[in-house]
């Protein structure tokens, strides 16, 4: 097979091969661990290596020789309409165990499928029917037609925005239903979306520069190198961050609302996918809550304080809104409203407040002389050092060490 090794083709070849290896590893990992997110990230990496392929094999000599030139022109390498939806599906599969790829999701892939059909029509028309160049009479690669590049870029921007909104909805919900939100906040998603945003910015920058200065084939190569470096970072980091959340929810992106699916059990592969058996709990923001009578509010505040202070339920590192509601013989939606309006906090901060007070009490009693500060934090319900430090700084304005040093002066 023709391939000319030079600094342009060889550098992209390195990223191409490594991206392919990570795609295979992620697909294998998805099968072994039954993680759907790894499968979507694997597909994303495949799309990325195909994206840089024209410049890699183009510098490898394919544009100058037949039949390689026709392969480059007729085979769609840049699947711009697929990249955005795949990113959106990846984010959903990481954050929501109730997400399943169904009939509605196929609609997101329709533009990409139509472009594939268009590519088939080109091949059949030029190669089998007319047996001459018709669609490619101008001698240009259809993948780089202006209309396709612009609409493909717009598609990626749209799905990037949808992914941001989905992650924001998740963060809005998660602090209302569990007491260990920091652990499942999935900062990798934020890094992933920032990386993809950087890809979009670089693409936009090169597009603008092309309008100002006529770009050569060699100068455009630098964009594909930048793209390759970014997706390589995504491959490495994404492989190490494939933990999926267990908190199922239903979303309404246009309305920017979400609902908790209580006791949701992901169906087995042989069973129909459904969420009908789950109890749907609307978790509303403080602003959307209707005012609760003071008498009712005070009654529930007393019950919540008693549960926290007398029974020390905050010591459970995986305490959830549903567990608290069960112990108070109520429902999560009502308890969420009582916490929001009665204490002006979301559920995560409400529980962490008691944990911090418990830590401070133990420190004042000299417990830090018997065990480590982290050990004390774990005894009080925290399950990570980072979560403890952030919560302590949030409620006291100081780090644990600063607070302790000040107390011992």
C-alpha positions as CSV (number, residue, x, y, z in Angstrom):
1,X,0.0,0.0,0.0
2,X,1.3,3.4,-0.9
3,X,2.4,5.6,2.0
4,X,5.2,8.1,1.9
5,X,6.7,8.7,5.4
6,X,7.6,12.3,6.1
7,X,7.2,14.7,9.0
8,X,3.6,15.5,8.1
9,X,2.3,12.0,7.5
10,X,4.3,10.3,10.2
11,X,3.3,12.5,13.0
12,X,-0.4,12.1,12.2
13,X,0.2,8.4,11.8
14,X,1.4,8.1,15.4
15,X,-1.8,9.7,16.7
16,X,-3.9,7.7,14.3
17,X,-2.5,4.4,15.5
18,X,-2.6,5.3,19.2
19,X,-6.2,6.6,18.8
20,X,-7.1,3.3,17.2
21,X,-5.5,1.3,20.0
22,X,-7.4,3.3,22.6
23,X,-10.6,2.8,20.7
24,X,-10.1,-0.9,20.7
25,X,-9.2,-1.0,24.4
26,X,-12.2,1.1,25.3
27,X,-14.5,-1.2,23.3
28,X,-13.1,-4.2,25.0
29,X,-13.4,-2.5,28.4
30,X,-17.1,-1.7,27.7
31,X,-17.7,-5.4,27.0
32,X,-15.9,-6.6,30.1
33,X,-17.3,-4.0,32.5
34,X,-20.6,-3.5,30.8
35,X,-20.0,0.2,30.6
36,X,-21.9,1.9,27.8
37,X,-19.9,5.1,28.2
38,X,-16.7,3.4,27.1
39,X,-18.4,2.2,24.0
40,X,-19.5,5.7,23.0
41,X,-16.0,7.1,23.7
42,X,-14.6,4.4,21.6
43,X,-16.9,5.4,18.7
44,X,-15.8,9.0,19.2
45,X,-12.2,8.1,18.9
46,X,-12.9,6.2,15.7
47,X,-14.5,9.3,14.3
48,X,-11.5,11.4,15.4
49,X,-8.9,9.2,13.7
50,X,-11.0,9.1,10.5
51,X,-11.2,12.9,10.7
52,X,-7.4,13.3,10.5
53,X,-7.0,10.5,8.0
54,X,-7.3,12.6,4.8
55,X,-4.4,14.8,5.9
56,X,-2.3,11.8,7.1
57,X,-2.7,9.7,3.9
58,X,-2.8,12.8,1.8
59,X,0.7,13.7,2.8
60,X,1.4,10.0,2.4
61,X,1.0,10.5,-1.3
62,X,-2.6,9.4,-1.9
63,X,-3.7,12.6,-3.6
64,X,-1.1,12.1,-6.3
65,X,-1.8,8.5,-7.3
66,X,-4.7,6.4,-8.5
67,X,-6.7,4.6,-7.3
68,X,-5.8,6.1,-4.0
69,X,-7.0,9.6,-5.0
70,X,-10.5,8.3,-5.8
71,X,-10.6,6.4,-2.5
72,X,-9.9,9.6,-0.7
73,X,-12.5,11.5,-2.7
74,X,-15.4,9.0,-2.7
75,X,-15.0,7.5,0.8
76,X,-16.4,9.8,3.5
77,X,-13.7,10.1,6.2
78,X,-14.9,13.2,8.0
79,X,-18.2,12.3,9.6
80,X,-19.1,15.7,11.0
81,X,-22.7,15.0,11.6
82,X,-21.9,12.0,13.8
83,X,-19.3,13.6,16.1
84,X,-21.8,15.9,17.9
85,X,-24.5,13.3,18.7
86,X,-21.8,10.7,19.8
87,X,-20.5,13.3,22.3
88,X,-24.0,13.9,23.6
89,X,-24.6,10.2,24.0
90,X,-21.3,9.7,25.8
91,X,-22.2,12.4,28.3
92,X,-25.6,10.9,28.9
93,X,-24.3,7.4,29.3
94,X,-21.8,8.6,31.9
95,X,-24.3,10.6,34.0
96,X,-27.6,8.8,33.7
97,X,-28.0,5.0,34.0
98,X,-31.5,5.3,32.6
99,X,-30.2,6.5,29.2
100,X,-30.6,3.9,26.5
101,X,-30.1,4.3,22.7
102,X,-33.6,4.0,21.2
103,X,-35.7,5.1,18.3
104,X,-35.5,8.8,19.3
105,X,-31.7,8.7,19.4
106,X,-31.6,7.4,15.8
107,X,-33.1,10.7,14.7
108,X,-29.9,12.5,15.9
109,X,-27.9,10.3,13.5
110,X,-30.2,11.0,10.5
111,X,-28.1,13.8,9.0
112,X,-25.0,11.6,9.2
113,X,-26.8,8.7,7.6
114,X,-28.1,10.9,4.8
115,X,-24.6,12.0,4.1
116,X,-23.4,8.4,3.9
117,X,-26.3,7.8,1.5
118,X,-25.1,10.8,-0.6
119,X,-21.6,9.3,-0.7
120,X,-23.0,6.0,-2.0
121,X,-25.0,7.8,-4.6
122,X,-21.8,9.6,-5.8
123,X,-20.0,6.3,-6.1
124,X,-22.8,4.5,-8.0
125,X,-23.4,7.5,-10.3
126,X,-19.8,8.2,-11.2
127,X,-18.3,4.7,-11.2
128,X,-21.2,2.4,-12.2
129,X,-23.7,4.4,-14.2
130,X,-21.9,7.3,-16.0
131,X,-18.4,5.8,-15.6
132,X,-16.9,9.3,-15.5
133,X,-16.6,12.1,-13.0
134,X,-19.9,13.9,-12.4
135,X,-20.0,14.7,-8.7
136,X,-16.3,15.1,-8.6
137,X,-15.9,17.0,-11.9
138,X,-14.4,19.9,-10.0
139,X,-11.6,17.7,-8.7
140,X,-12.3,18.5,-5.1
141,X,-12.9,16.3,-2.1
142,X,-16.6,16.5,-1.1
143,X,-15.7,16.2,2.6
144,X,-14.2,19.7,2.4
145,X,-17.1,21.4,0.6
146,X,-17.9,24.6,2.3
147,X,-21.6,23.7,2.9
148,X,-20.6,20.4,4.6
149,X,-17.9,21.9,6.8
150,X,-20.1,24.8,7.9
151,X,-23.2,22.7,8.7
152,X,-21.0,20.0,10.3
153,X,-19.4,22.6,12.6
154,X,-22.8,24.0,13.4
155,X,-23.9,20.5,14.4
156,X,-21.0,20.0,16.7
157,X,-21.6,23.4,18.3
158,X,-25.3,22.5,18.9
159,X,-24.5,19.2,20.5
160,X,-21.8,20.7,22.6
161,X,-24.4,23.2,24.0
162,X,-26.9,20.3,24.6
163,X,-24.1,18.4,26.5
164,X,-23.4,21.4,28.6
165,X,-27.0,21.8,29.5
166,X,-27.3,18.1,30.3
167,X,-24.3,18.3,32.6
168,X,-25.7,21.4,34.3
169,X,-29.0,19.6,34.8
170,X,-27.2,16.7,36.4
171,X,-25.3,19.0,38.8
172,X,-28.5,20.8,39.7
173,X,-30.2,17.5,40.5
174,X,-27.4,15.6,42.2
175,X,-26.8,18.1,45.0
176,X,-30.5,17.8,45.9
177,X,-30.6,14.0,46.2
178,X,-27.4,12.7,47.7
179,X,-24.9,13.8,50.4
180,X,-21.7,12.8,48.5
181,X,-22.3,15.0,45.4
182,X,-18.6,15.9,45.0
183,X,-17.7,12.3,44.5
184,X,-20.1,11.8,41.6
185,X,-19.8,15.3,40.1
186,X,-17.6,13.8,37.4
187,X,-15.1,16.5,36.9
188,X,-13.9,14.5,33.9
189,X,-17.0,15.5,32.0
190,X,-16.1,19.1,32.6
191,X,-12.6,18.4,31.3
192,X,-13.9,16.5,28.3
193,X,-16.3,19.3,27.3
194,X,-13.6,21.9,27.8
195,X,-11.3,19.8,25.5
196,X,-14.0,19.6,22.9
197,X,-14.7,23.3,23.2
198,X,-11.0,23.9,22.5
199,X,-11.4,21.8,19.3
200,X,-14.2,24.0,18.2
201,X,-12.3,27.2,19.0
202,X,-9.2,26.0,17.1
203,X,-11.4,25.0,14.2
204,X,-13.1,28.4,14.2
205,X,-9.7,30.2,14.5
206,X,-8.4,28.3,11.4
207,X,-11.6,29.1,9.5
208,X,-11.3,32.8,10.2
209,X,-7.6,32.8,9.3
210,X,-8.5,31.1,5.9
211,X,-10.8,34.0,5.2
212,X,-8.0,36.5,5.9
213,X,-5.0,34.7,4.6
214,X,-5.0,32.0,1.9
215,X,-4.0,28.8,3.6
216,X,-1.9,26.2,2.0
217,X,-2.3,22.4,2.4
218,X,0.7,22.4,4.6
219,X,-0.4,25.2,6.9
220,X,-3.8,23.6,7.4
221,X,-2.0,20.5,8.6
222,X,-1.3,22.3,11.8
223,X,-4.9,22.3,12.7
224,X,-5.2,18.6,12.3
225,X,-2.1,18.1,14.5
226,X,-3.8,20.2,17.2
227,X,-6.9,18.2,16.8
228,X,-5.0,15.0,17.1
229,X,-3.2,16.1,20.3
230,X,-6.6,17.0,21.9
231,X,-8.3,13.8,21.1
232,X,-5.2,11.9,22.3
233,X,-5.6,13.6,25.6
234,X,-9.3,12.7,25.6
235,X,-8.4,9.1,24.9
236,X,-5.9,8.7,27.7
237,X,-7.9,10.6,30.3
238,X,-11.2,9.1,29.3
239,X,-9.9,5.6,29.5
240,X,-9.1,6.2,33.2
241,X,-12.4,7.9,33.9
242,X,-15.1,5.5,32.9
243,X,-17.1,5.3,36.2
244,X,-20.8,5.8,35.6
245,X,-23.2,7.3,38.1
246,X,-26.0,5.2,39.7
247,X,-28.4,8.1,40.1
248,X,-31.1,7.7,37.4
249,X,-33.1,10.7,36.2
250,X,-35.4,12.0,33.5
251,X,-34.5,15.2,31.8
252,X,-36.3,18.0,30.0
253,X,-33.6,20.0,28.3
254,X,-35.8,22.7,26.7
255,X,-37.5,23.3,30.1
256,X,-34.1,22.9,31.9
257,X,-35.7,20.5,34.4
258,X,-35.0,17.0,35.6
259,X,-36.8,14.4,37.7
260,X,-35.3,11.7,39.9
261,X,-36.2,8.1,38.9
262,X,-36.4,6.5,42.4
263,X,-35.5,2.8,42.7
264,X,-34.7,2.6,39.0
265,X,-33.2,-0.7,38.0
266,X,-31.5,-0.8,34.6
267,X,-33.2,-3.6,32.6
268,X,-31.4,-6.7,31.5
269,X,-30.3,-6.7,27.9
270,X,-32.9,-9.4,27.0
271,X,-35.7,-7.3,28.5
272,X,-37.5,-4.3,26.9
273,X,-35.9,-1.0,28.0
274,X,-38.4,1.0,30.1
275,X,-38.5,3.4,33.0
276,X,-42.2,3.0,33.7
277,X,-41.7,1.0,36.9
278,X,-39.6,3.7,38.5
279,X,-41.1,6.2,40.8
280,X,-40.7,9.7,39.3
281,X,-39.8,12.3,41.9
282,X,-39.8,15.9,40.8
283,X,-36.9,17.7,42.4
284,X,-37.5,21.4,42.0
285,X,-35.2,24.3,42.6
286,X,-35.8,26.7,45.5
287,X,-37.0,29.4,43.2
288,X,-39.7,27.2,41.8
289,X,-41.0,25.9,45.1
290,X,-44.3,27.2,46.4
291,X,-44.2,28.7,49.8
292,X,-44.9,26.2,52.6
293,X,-46.9,27.4,55.7
294,X,-44.6,28.2,58.7
295,X,-46.3,25.7,61.0
296,X,-45.7,22.9,58.5
297,X,-42.2,24.1,57.8
298,X,-41.2,24.3,61.5
299,X,-42.6,20.8,62.2
300,X,-40.5,19.3,59.5
301,X,-37.4,21.3,60.4
302,X,-37.7,19.8,63.9
303,X,-38.0,16.3,62.5
304,X,-35.0,16.8,60.2
305,X,-32.9,18.3,63.0
306,X,-33.8,15.4,65.4
307,X,-32.8,12.9,62.7
308,X,-29.5,14.5,62.1
309,X,-28.5,15.4,65.7
310,X,-30.1,12.6,67.7
311,X,-29.5,9.7,65.3
312,X,-26.4,11.0,63.5
313,X,-27.5,9.7,60.1
314,X,-25.0,12.1,58.5
315,X,-22.3,9.6,59.5
316,X,-23.5,7.4,56.6
317,X,-21.1,8.4,53.7
318,X,-23.7,7.4,51.1
319,X,-26.7,9.1,52.8
320,X,-29.4,10.0,50.2
321,X,-32.5,12.0,50.1
322,X,-34.5,8.9,49.6
323,X,-33.1,7.3,52.8
324,X,-33.9,10.4,54.8
325,X,-37.5,10.4,53.4
326,X,-37.9,6.7,54.2
327,X,-36.8,7.2,57.8
328,X,-39.2,10.1,58.2
329,X,-42.0,8.2,56.5
330,X,-42.3,10.8,53.8
331,X,-41.3,11.2,50.1
332,X,-38.1,12.7,48.6
333,X,-39.9,15.6,46.9
334,X,-41.4,16.9,50.2
335,X,-38.1,16.4,52.1
336,X,-36.2,18.3,49.4
337,X,-38.6,21.2,49.7
338,X,-38.3,21.3,53.5
339,X,-34.5,21.3,53.3
340,X,-34.5,24.0,50.6
341,X,-37.0,26.3,52.2
342,X,-36.4,25.5,55.9
343,X,-32.6,25.7,55.9
344,X,-31.9,27.6,52.6
345,X,-29.5,24.7,51.5
346,X,-29.5,21.9,49.0
347,X,-29.5,18.4,50.5
348,X,-25.8,17.9,49.9
349,X,-24.8,21.1,51.8
350,X,-27.4,20.4,54.5
351,X,-25.9,17.1,55.4
352,X,-22.3,18.3,55.1
353,X,-23.1,21.1,57.5
354,X,-23.7,18.5,60.2
355,X,-20.6,16.6,59.3
356,X,-18.5,19.7,59.6
357,X,-19.9,20.6,63.0
358,X,-19.2,17.0,64.1
359,X,-15.6,17.3,62.9
360,X,-15.2,20.7,64.7
361,X,-16.5,19.2,67.9
362,X,-14.1,16.3,67.8
363,X,-11.2,18.7,67.0
364,X,-12.1,20.9,70.0
365,X,-12.1,17.7,72.1
366,X,-8.6,16.9,71.0
367,X,-9.4,14.0,68.8
368,X,-6.8,15.0,66.3
369,X,-4.1,14.0,68.8
370,X,-5.4,10.4,68.6
371,X,-6.0,10.0,64.9
372,X,-5.4,11.8,61.6
373,X,-7.6,14.6,60.5
374,X,-8.7,12.5,57.5
375,X,-9.7,9.7,59.8
376,X,-11.9,12.1,61.8
377,X,-13.5,13.3,58.6
378,X,-14.3,9.7,57.6
379,X,-15.8,9.0,61.0
380,X,-18.1,12.0,60.5
381,X,-19.4,10.8,57.1
382,X,-17.0,12.2,54.5
383,X,-15.7,9.7,52.0
384,X,-12.9,11.7,50.4
385,X,-10.2,14.2,51.4
386,X,-11.1,16.6,48.6
387,X,-14.8,16.7,49.5
388,X,-13.9,17.2,53.2
389,X,-11.5,20.1,52.5
390,X,-14.0,21.8,50.1
391,X,-16.9,21.5,52.5
392,X,-14.8,22.7,55.5
393,X,-13.6,25.8,53.6
394,X,-17.2,26.5,52.4
395,X,-18.7,26.5,55.9
396,X,-15.8,28.0,57.9
397,X,-13.9,30.1,55.4
398,X,-10.7,28.3,56.4
399,X,-9.0,25.1,55.6
400,X,-9.1,22.4,58.3
401,X,-5.4,23.0,59.2
402,X,-5.9,26.8,59.3
403,X,-8.9,26.4,61.6
404,X,-7.1,24.0,63.9
405,X,-4.0,26.2,64.1
406,X,-6.1,29.2,65.0
407,X,-7.9,27.2,67.7
408,X,-4.6,26.0,69.2
409,X,-3.1,29.5,69.5
